Amino acid sequence: MPLIIVIVLLTVLKYFEVGPLADISWWWIVGLIAVAFIWFEFIERMLGLDKRKAHEQLEKARKERIKKTFK
């Protein structure tokens, strides 16, 4: 998520030509977008991070149901 925020921030600053970011190439931003795409589509799946997040949400819901049932 921080990578997406950095990409959006850099894009806005480059578009409005703010400070030293006015001189950087658009290819740097396109490169960061490519890195983010590769991360979220391939590396995150290979490391199992997408499944871990889903499992944590299911576990939290299960604990809430148990707590609600035994109150």
Backbone as a printed PyTorch tensor [residue, N CA C, xyz], in Angstrom:
tensor([[[  0.8030,  -1.1900,   0.0000],
         [  0.0000,   0.0000,   0.0000],
         [  0.8580,   1.2720,   0.0000]],

        [[  1.9370,   1.3070,   0.7760],
         [  2.7630,   2.5130,   0.7190],
         [  3.3210,   2.7750,  -0.6790]],

        [[  3.5740,   1.7100,  -1.4300],
         [  4.0760,   1.8770,  -2.7900],
         [  3.0510,   2.5850,  -3.6660]],

        [[  1.7950,   2.2500,  -3.5110],
         [  0.7330,   2.8970,  -4.2860],
         [  0.6270,   4.3710,  -3.9210]],

        [[  0.7510,   4.6750,  -2.6380],
         [  0.6900,   6.0780,  -2.1940],
         [  1.8510,   6.8670,  -2.7870]],

        [[  3.0450,   6.2760,  -2.8000],
         [  4.2160,   6.9450,  -3.3790],
         [  4.0100,   7.1970,  -4.8730]],

        [[  3.4530,   6.2080,  -5.5680],
         [  3.2190,   6.3650,  -7.0050],
         [  2.2320,   7.4930,  -7.2680]],

        [[  1.1450,   7.5240,  -6.5290],
         [  0.1470,   8.5840,  -6.7200],
         [  0.7480,   9.9420,  -6.3930]],

        [[  1.4890,  10.0330,  -5.3000],
         [  2.1100,  11.2910,  -4.9060],
         [  3.1160,  11.7700,  -5.9570]],

        [[  3.9660,  10.8760,  -6.4330],
         [  4.9350,  11.2440,  -7.4680],
         [  4.2530,  11.6670,  -8.7600]],

        [[  3.1810,  10.9800,  -9.1250],
         [  2.4540,  11.3240, -10.3420],
         [  1.8490,  12.7220, -10.2450]],

        [[  1.2350,  13.0210,  -9.1240],
         [  0.6280,  14.3450,  -8.9350],
         [  1.6930,  15.4310,  -8.9280]],

        [[  2.7850,  15.1910,  -8.2010],
         [  3.8470,  16.1950,  -8.1380],
         [  4.5240,  16.3900,  -9.4930]],

        [[  4.6900,  15.3230, -10.2400],
         [  5.2870,  15.4350, -11.5740],
         [  4.3340,  16.1570, -12.5270]],

        [[  3.0510,  15.8360, -12.4540],
         [  2.0750,  16.4580, -13.3430],
         [  2.0140,  17.9690, -13.1290]],

        [[  2.0310,  18.3830, -11.8580],
         [  1.9760,  19.8120, -11.5490],
         [  3.3560,  20.4620, -11.4980]],

        [[  4.3960,  19.7060, -11.8390],
         [  5.7800,  20.1780, -11.9140],
         [  6.2140,  20.9020, -10.6390]],

        [[  6.1090,  20.1950,  -9.5370],
         [  6.4480,  20.7510,  -8.2330],
         [  7.8980,  20.4190,  -7.9000]],

        [[  8.6720,  21.4320,  -7.5900],
         [ 10.0360,  21.2800,  -7.1120],
         [ 10.9340,  20.4760,  -8.0290]],

        [[ 11.8310,  19.6880,  -7.4230],
         [ 12.7940,  18.9240,  -8.2200],
         [ 12.1430,  17.7670,  -8.9930]],

        [[ 10.9150,  17.4430,  -8.6670],
         [ 10.2410,  16.3550,  -9.3700],
         [  9.7980,  16.7630, -10.7690]],

        [[  9.8680,  18.0410, -11.0750],
         [  9.5070,  18.5070, -12.4120],
         [ 10.5320,  18.0170, -13.4380]],

        [[ 11.7420,  17.7340, -12.9800],
         [ 12.8160,  17.3440, -13.9010],
         [ 12.9750,  15.8330, -14.0820]],

        [[ 12.3130,  15.0310, -13.2550],
         [ 12.4740,  13.5840, -13.4170],
         [ 11.6830,  13.1060, -14.6280]],

        [[ 12.1000,  11.9970, -15.1480],
         [ 11.4410,  11.4250, -16.3140],
         [ 10.1810,  10.6760, -15.8970]],

        [[  9.2080,  10.6300, -16.8000],
         [  7.9940,   9.8590, -16.5530],
         [  8.3060,   8.3730, -16.4700]],

        [[  9.4390,   7.9600, -17.0390],
         [  9.8050,   6.5500, -17.0100],
         [ 10.0470,   6.0460, -15.5940]],

        [[ 10.4960,   6.9140, -14.6900],
         [ 10.6730,   6.5080, -13.2940],
         [  9.3210,   6.1350, -12.6830]],

        [[  8.3110,   6.9210, -12.9860],
         [  6.9750,   6.6520, -12.4450],
         [  6.3910,   5.3970, -13.0910]],

        [[  6.5800,   5.2680, -14.3970],
         [  6.1040,   4.0650, -15.0920],
         [  6.8210,   2.8380, -14.5430]],

        [[  8.0980,   2.9650, -14.2480],
         [  8.8520,   1.8640, -13.6560],
         [  8.3060,   1.4580, -12.2950]],

        [[  7.9570,   2.4430, -11.4680],
         [  7.3670,   2.1350, -10.1610],
         [  6.0100,   1.4550, -10.3100]],

        [[  5.2400,   1.8740, -11.3090],
         [  3.9540,   1.2290, -11.5600],
         [  4.1740,  -0.2250, -11.9650]],

        [[  5.1830,  -0.4700, -12.7870],
         [  5.4990,  -1.8420, -13.1990],
         [  5.9300,  -2.6850, -11.9960]],

        [[  6.7350,  -2.1060, -11.1190],
         [  7.1640,  -2.8210,  -9.9080],
         [  5.9580,  -3.1530,  -9.0360]],

        [[  5.0460,  -2.1990,  -8.8760],
         [  3.8460,  -2.4410,  -8.0700],
         [  2.9960,  -3.5430,  -8.6940]],

        [[  2.8660,  -3.5290, -10.0120],
         [  2.0870,  -4.5630, -10.6960],
         [  2.7000,  -5.9410, -10.4700]],

        [[  3.9980,  -6.0280, -10.6520],
         [  4.6810,  -7.3120, -10.4590],
         [  4.5400,  -7.7770,  -9.0140]],

        [[  4.6660,  -6.8550,  -8.0670],
         [  4.5440,  -7.2120,  -6.6540],
         [  3.1600,  -7.7750,  -6.3520]],

        [[  2.1190,  -7.0380,  -6.7290],
         [  0.7720,  -7.4440,  -6.3510],
         [  0.2470,  -8.6240,  -7.1610]],

        [[  0.7300,  -8.8270,  -8.3610],
         [  0.2330,  -9.9210,  -9.1790],
         [  1.0240, -11.2090,  -9.0230]],

        [[  2.3050, -11.1220,  -8.7450],
         [  3.1250, -12.3290,  -8.7330],
         [  3.8000, -12.5920,  -7.3920]],

        [[  4.5720, -11.6520,  -6.9120],
         [  5.3910, -11.8940,  -5.7080],
         [  4.5210, -12.1000,  -4.4750]],

        [[  3.4720, -11.2830,  -4.3260],
         [  2.5990, -11.4370,  -3.1680],
         [  1.9410, -12.8160,  -3.1580]],

        [[  1.5540, -13.3090,  -4.3230],
         [  0.9630, -14.6520,  -4.4080],
         [  1.9950, -15.7270,  -4.1050]],

        [[  3.2150, -15.5540,  -4.6150],
         [  4.2500, -16.5550,  -4.3760],
         [  4.5830, -16.6650,  -2.8920]],

        [[  4.5730, -15.5390,  -2.1930],
         [  4.8870, -15.5380,  -0.7640],
         [  3.6900, -15.9180,   0.0980]],

        [[  2.5070, -15.9970,  -0.5050],
         [  1.3120, -16.3790,   0.2390],
         [  0.7040, -15.2600,   1.0460]],

        [[  1.0850, -14.0340,   0.7680],
         [  0.5770, -12.9180,   1.5540],
         [ -0.9050, -12.6640,   1.3100]],

        [[ -1.3930, -12.9410,   0.1070],
         [ -2.8050, -12.7370,  -0.1750],
         [ -3.6620, -13.7390,   0.6000]],

        [[ -3.2120, -14.9630,   0.7150],
         [ -3.9400, -15.9900,   1.4730],
         [ -3.8930, -15.6950,   2.9650]],

        [[ -2.7610, -15.1820,   3.4200],
         [ -2.6230, -14.8810,   4.8380],
         [ -3.6130, -13.8080,   5.2570]],

        [[ -3.7810, -12.7820,   4.4460],
         [ -4.7350, -11.7200,   4.7630],
         [ -6.1510, -12.2620,   4.8070]],

        [[ -6.5080, -13.0840,   3.8410],
         [ -7.8470, -13.6730,   3.8120],
         [ -8.0600, -14.5790,   5.0240]],

        [[ -7.0430, -15.3540,   5.3930],
         [ -7.1390, -16.2460,   6.5480],
         [ -7.3110, -15.4490,   7.8340]],

        [[ -6.6010, -14.3440,   7.9690],
         [ -6.7230, -13.5110,   9.1670],
         [ -8.1240, -12.9270,   9.2860]],

        [[ -8.7240, -12.5270,   8.1750],
         [-10.0810, -11.9910,   8.2070],
         [-11.0840, -13.0680,   8.6080]],

        [[-10.9240, -14.2670,   8.0720],
         [-11.8200, -15.3640,   8.4380],
         [-11.6640, -15.7360,   9.9130]],

        [[-10.4430, -15.7440,  10.3900],
         [-10.1830, -16.0690,  11.7970],
         [-10.8030, -15.0250,  12.7200]],

        [[-10.7040, -13.7690,  12.3490],
         [-11.2970, -12.6980,  13.1500],
         [-12.8150, -12.8400,  13.1930]],

        [[-13.4300, -13.1290,  12.0530],
         [-14.8770, -13.3120,  12.0110],
         [-15.2980, -14.5140,  12.8490]],

        [[-14.5070, -15.5940,  12.8020],
         [-14.8160, -16.7880,  13.5940],
         [-14.7670, -16.4890,  15.0840]],

        [[-13.7440, -15.7510,  15.5170],
         [-13.6260, -15.3960,  16.9300],
         [-14.7720, -14.5010,  17.3780]],

        [[-15.2050, -13.5990,  16.5310],
         [-16.3340, -12.7310,  16.8690],
         [-17.6240, -13.5390,  16.9990]],

        [[-17.8240, -14.5360,  16.1190],
         [-19.0130, -15.3880,  16.2080],
         [-19.0030, -16.1980,  17.5040]],

        [[-17.8330, -16.7040,  17.8750],
         [-17.7200, -17.4800,  19.1110],
         [-18.0160, -16.5950,  20.3130]],

        [[-17.4400, -15.4090,  20.3110],
         [-17.6710, -14.4900,  21.4320],
         [-19.1460, -14.1120,  21.5270]],

        [[-19.7730, -13.8810,  20.4050],
         [-21.1840, -13.4920,  20.3720],
         [-22.0870, -14.6510,  20.8310]],

        [[-21.7210, -15.8720,  20.4730],
         [-22.5240, -17.0300,  20.8200],
         [-22.4800, -17.3140,  22.3240]],

        [[-21.3330, -17.1680,  22.9490],
         [-21.1760, -17.5340,  24.3510],
         [-21.3970, -16.3870,  25.3170]],

        [[-21.8960, -15.2590,  24.8520],
         [-22.1990, -14.1540,  25.7820],
         [-23.5060, -14.3620,  26.4710]]])
